[in-house]
Amino acid sequence: MNGAVAESLRGLLGERFATSPSIIGLHSRDESRFAPREPDAVAFAHSTEEVAAILRICSEHGVPVVPFGAGSSLEGHVLPVQGGVSLDLTAMDAVLELNAEDLDCRVQAGVLRIALEKRLGQDGLFFAVDPGADATLGGMAATAASGTRTTRYGTMRENVLGLEAVLADGTVMRTGSRARKSSAGYDLTRLLLGSEGTLAVITELTLRIHGIPEEIAAARCVFDGLDGAVATVTEAVQLGIPMARCELLDPAAIRAVNAHDDLAEPEAYTLFLEFHGGPRSVAEQVESVKEIAAGHGGGEFHWTSTTDERNKLWRARHNAYFAIVATRPGTRAQTTDVCVPVSRLAESITASAEDAAGLPFPAAMVGHVADGNYHWICPVDTDSESEQAALAAFVDRMVTRAQAAGGTCTGEHGVGIGKRDALLAQAGPEAVATMRALKQALDPRGILNPGKVLPDA
Ligand SMILES: Cc1cc2nc3c(=O)[nH]c(=O)nc-3n(C[C@H](O)[C@H](O)[C@H](O)COP(=O)(O)OP(=O)(O)OC[C@H]3O[C@@H](n4cnc5c(N)ncnc54)[C@H](O)[C@@H]3O)c2cc1C
């Protein structure tokens, strides 16, 4: 970065324009398998006006800008592969407006999802999208994130009503409205959802929120094999039972949690379920799924609606990620996801489980299965080139199989660096050329998070 740009940004932000090694280090990595890459500097923005001013300066000089939320993404999204400025939005963390009557709220992009959950909980409300990490709402929008409640409440694509965003040249625009539906022109909100900081910097979000249900029940059921578990989920989905959560752990994941938490759960495919509604409707949903599970060889169906017992029942699911990481101390967990039509889920997971058995490191599967979405979590020695190569090849094969089954290379983590070629294979050259044209129109100098999403030309 040339001295004039650094001077202008320092003049704008003072000490919030940072070049200290510790701050640079924190912004040079995410949770992915990719090697760290350092930005030249980190800019901490406090307002939309500052974001616009930073972009004006960087755009004038062609300096790359990489928006940075919590840095919890998993495909190299925030790595500044061409240097430049890492634009940290975490200080923009205000809940600006809460409309309980209309079930919507407006927040700044740096609000963390757990902080939002706490704030909304005070009014008996919740925001439904719950990725496993404590991500920022801006990062969640930029990755089109989802989580365990997607099967009932949708992903970020269904839960963001509108945005305020700053274009590469510093222009501030608003998209969407507070209305539940709209036929007014191109849908710029959904264009920016999943754009991974390559089209604009999101500064505010208008979100759909929900009332906390009167009754919540949790359930757990163990299966001898994968097929019975998946058949249970498929039938429940087909019958329209509105499960609020439906998660599957494989035997390796349960084994990891047993060792980590000193539990003695059967090491088998296990479904973790949650039901929301009034007491009668929840009881009906539980009974229906219990019957379906029994018809597909499910073991004992444990369920409860008290908070403590619910947490105990779901403990293995809640602790799975850290338990899997702990199976191999000194390694980093590398996580990847694909998503397929539910009818292809069993064959898709079975093929990847057979593949995973030949890997030179442990691997465990955790899935948001009612959506057809599953993840493999692999504790990998990041210093070992052969392990890294085996992981990359395993992911490639899984992606190819998912695409052949009519699915997608990523259901929720996004493309980042890691899945750019997979995007081309999936979307095809015509669609990717259209994406390039959109990028060119919104960011003609290519300063916004370069090297991400779109494959090299
Ligand atoms: C343990 C663990 C569990 C996870 N579980 C899930 C899960 O269940 N579901 C799921 O979807 N993901 C999951 N993730 C991945 C990750 O949490 C999500 O991708 C999350 O949405 C990223 O948000 P963030 O604030 O960390 O964004 P960052 O990692 O900081 O950024 C992600 C991308 O968004 C861009 N970006 C960030 N903020 C903005 C902004 N304001 N404007 C424009 N672009 C921006 C960045 O440039 C980058 O390209 C998990 C990750 C971990 C480590």
PDBQT file of the ligand as one rigid body, heavy atoms in Angstrom, charges set to zero:
ROOT
HETATM    1  C1  LIG A 501     -17.212 -24.056  14.845  1.00  0.00    +0.000 C 
HETATM    2  C2  LIG A 501     -17.834 -23.465  13.609  1.00  0.00    +0.000 A 
HETATM    3  C3  LIG A 501     -19.142 -23.811  13.294  1.00  0.00    +0.000 A 
HETATM    4  C4  LIG A 501     -19.750 -23.242  12.161  1.00  0.00    +0.000 A 
HETATM    5  N1  LIG A 501     -21.033 -23.593  11.892  1.00  0.00    +0.000 NA
HETATM    6  C5  LIG A 501     -21.643 -23.037  10.830  1.00  0.00    +0.000 A 
HETATM    7  C6  LIG A 501     -23.013 -23.345  10.544  1.00  0.00    +0.000 A 
HETATM    8  O1  LIG A 501     -23.652 -24.133  11.242  1.00  0.00    +0.000 OA
HETATM    9  N2  LIG A 501     -23.592 -22.723   9.490  1.00  0.00    +0.000 N 
HETATM   10  C7  LIG A 501     -22.908 -21.826   8.695  1.00  0.00    +0.000 A 
HETATM   11  O2  LIG A 501     -23.498 -21.286   7.767  1.00  0.00    +0.000 OA
HETATM   12  N3  LIG A 501     -21.613 -21.538   8.929  1.00  0.00    +0.000 NA
HETATM   13  C8  LIG A 501     -20.977 -22.110   9.978  1.00  0.00    +0.000 A 
HETATM   14  N4  LIG A 501     -19.667 -21.787  10.241  1.00  0.00    +0.000 N 
HETATM   15  C9  LIG A 501     -18.961 -20.848   9.351  1.00  0.00    +0.000 C 
HETATM   16  C10 LIG A 501     -19.029 -19.357   9.766  1.00  0.00    +0.000 C 
HETATM   17  O3  LIG A 501     -19.342 -19.222  11.122  1.00  0.00    +0.000 OA
HETATM   18  C11 LIG A 501     -20.039 -18.619   8.897  1.00  0.00    +0.000 C 
HETATM   19  O4  LIG A 501     -19.607 -18.606   7.553  1.00  0.00    +0.000 OA
HETATM   20  C12 LIG A 501     -20.319 -17.163   9.340  1.00  0.00    +0.000 C 
HETATM   21  O5  LIG A 501     -21.439 -16.709   8.632  1.00  0.00    +0.000 OA
HETATM   22  C13 LIG A 501     -19.155 -16.212   9.087  1.00  0.00    +0.000 C 
HETATM   23  O6  LIG A 501     -19.398 -14.986   9.770  1.00  0.00    +0.000 OA
HETATM   24  P1  LIG A 501     -18.186 -14.081  10.278  1.00  0.00    +0.000 P 
HETATM   25  O7  LIG A 501     -18.745 -12.902  10.965  1.00  0.00    +0.000 OA
HETATM   26  O8  LIG A 501     -17.214 -14.905  11.026  1.00  0.00    +0.000 OA
HETATM   27  O9  LIG A 501     -17.587 -13.654   8.876  1.00  0.00    +0.000 OA
HETATM   28  P2  LIG A 501     -16.065 -13.579   8.424  1.00  0.00    +0.000 P 
HETATM   29  O10 LIG A 501     -15.447 -14.922   8.535  1.00  0.00    +0.000 OA
HETATM   30  O11 LIG A 501     -15.390 -12.464   9.091  1.00  0.00    +0.000 OA
HETATM   31  O12 LIG A 501     -16.271 -13.222   6.874  1.00  0.00    +0.000 OA
HETATM   32  C14 LIG A 501     -16.865 -14.146   6.011  1.00  0.00    +0.000 C 
HETATM   33  C15 LIG A 501     -17.003 -13.529   4.623  1.00  0.00    +0.000 C 
HETATM   34  O13 LIG A 501     -17.947 -12.469   4.655  1.00  0.00    +0.000 OA
HETATM   35  C16 LIG A 501     -17.329 -11.236   4.295  1.00  0.00    +0.000 C 
HETATM   36  N5  LIG A 501     -17.888 -10.233   5.198  1.00  0.00    +0.000 N 
HETATM   37  C17 LIG A 501     -17.838 -10.190   6.544  1.00  0.00    +0.000 A 
HETATM   38  N6  LIG A 501     -18.519  -9.127   7.006  1.00  0.00    +0.000 NA
HETATM   39  C18 LIG A 501     -19.000  -8.478   5.925  1.00  0.00    +0.000 A 
HETATM   40  C19 LIG A 501     -19.772  -7.292   5.732  1.00  0.00    +0.000 A 
HETATM   41  N7  LIG A 501     -20.206  -6.578   6.763  1.00  0.00    +0.000 N 
HETATM   42  N8  LIG A 501     -20.069  -6.918   4.468  1.00  0.00    +0.000 NA
HETATM   43  C20 LIG A 501     -19.660  -7.631   3.400  1.00  0.00    +0.000 A 
HETATM   44  N9  LIG A 501     -18.915  -8.748   3.529  1.00  0.00    +0.000 NA
HETATM   45  C21 LIG A 501     -18.602  -9.169   4.772  1.00  0.00    +0.000 A 
HETATM   46  C22 LIG A 501     -15.846 -11.435   4.444  1.00  0.00    +0.000 C 
HETATM   47  O14 LIG A 501     -15.109 -10.617   3.570  1.00  0.00    +0.000 OA
HETATM   48  C23 LIG A 501     -15.729 -12.909   4.080  1.00  0.00    +0.000 C 
HETATM   49  O15 LIG A 501     -15.721 -13.061   2.685  1.00  0.00    +0.000 OA
HETATM   50  C24 LIG A 501     -19.024 -22.346  11.347  1.00  0.00    +0.000 A 
HETATM   51  C25 LIG A 501     -17.710 -22.000  11.669  1.00  0.00    +0.000 A 
HETATM   52  C26 LIG A 501     -17.110 -22.556  12.779  1.00  0.00    +0.000 A 
HETATM   53  C27 LIG A 501     -15.701 -22.166  13.115  1.00  0.00    +0.000 C 
ENDROOT
TORSDOF 0
